[in-house]
Amino acid sequence: MTTFAFDSSPRSFVDLYAVDDAEPLWPAPAALQQDADYLLPPPNPAQRLSLTLNPRDQRRLDLHAALTTAGIPPRPEDRDAIDQLSALPATVNATLQRWLHHTQTT
């Protein structure tokens, strides 16, 4: 016969939602800590790469951002359509973005 020993002391049960101001269960967020270190140093503008994007790639990224901002996040199967729209002239792409921005504000 196997016997089980159950600990019935108050410490055997931990209520994660209980409030104990003396000792928190987890550390405060970094924004609330006074002397918190930053994980990364601020960027140095002198070390930036001087690369430019292809205009088609820039339009593609802008279209992705405009769709996401309008509440229409692109799906993976939308990639071909977005690539085709990005190949259109910049004026067409600007019009599409204007339409998307207009649907967002109304």
N, C-alpha and C positions, 0 to 999 in steps of 0.2 A: 504494500500500500504506500502510495506516495503522498506526502503531506506538503502543502503549500503554505508558505508564511507570507501573509499580507501585511504590509506596513500601513497601519492606520493612523500614523502621525500626521499632523497638519501639513507637513512638507511633502507628503507623497503625492499630492495633487497640486498642479501649478495652473492657476488661472491666468492666462496671458492678457486678459482684459482687466484684471484687477489693477487698481492704481496704488502705487507705493512710491511716494515722493522721495523717500530716503535713498533708494537704490534702483535706478531704471534697469530694465531687462536688456536694453540695447542702447547704444550711444545716440546722442542727439545728432540731427543732420548737420552737415558741415556749415550751412548757412547760420545756424544758431550758435555754433562754437565761436568763441572770441578769437582764439589764436589758431584757427584751422589752416593747414597748409594746402596749397593748390596742388592738384595732381600733375599738371603740366605747367611749364612756364609760359608766359604770354608770348605770342609769336613775334619774331623779329622780322620787320618788313624788309631788311636788307638781305635776308636769306630766302625770300620768296622766289619761286621759279617764274621765269618770264615766258610762259606758254600761252598760246592763244588757241581757242577752240575753233574748229571748222564751223562756219555759219550754220550749216545744216544740223550739226550736233548741238549748237547753242539753241536753235529753234526747237529741237527735240526736247531738250531739258526745260526750256521755257514752257512748252506745251504740257509736259508732265506736271510742272509746278502749277500751271493755270488750272489744269483738270483737278488736281488734288485740292487746291484752294477752293475750287467751286464745289467740292464735295463729291467729285466723281473720280475716285482713285483708279488709275489705269490698272487693268488686269494683265497678267502675262500674255494672254491671247490677243490683247490690243496692241502689242508691239509692232506688228506689221502695219496696221492702220496709222499709228503714230509716225512710223518711219516714212510712210507715203505722204502724210500731211507735212512732215518736216522738209520733204523734198520740194514742196511748192514754194513759190517766191515769198520773200519776206513780208510783202504787203498782205498776202493771203493769211500768213501765219499771224500777223498783227491783228487782222480782222477777227480771226478765230479767238485769239486771246481777249480781244475787246468784248466779243459776244459772251465768252465765259465769265469775264469780270462783271459784265452787266447782269448776268443771271445770278451772280453771287450777291450783288448789292440790292436786288429787288426782292 
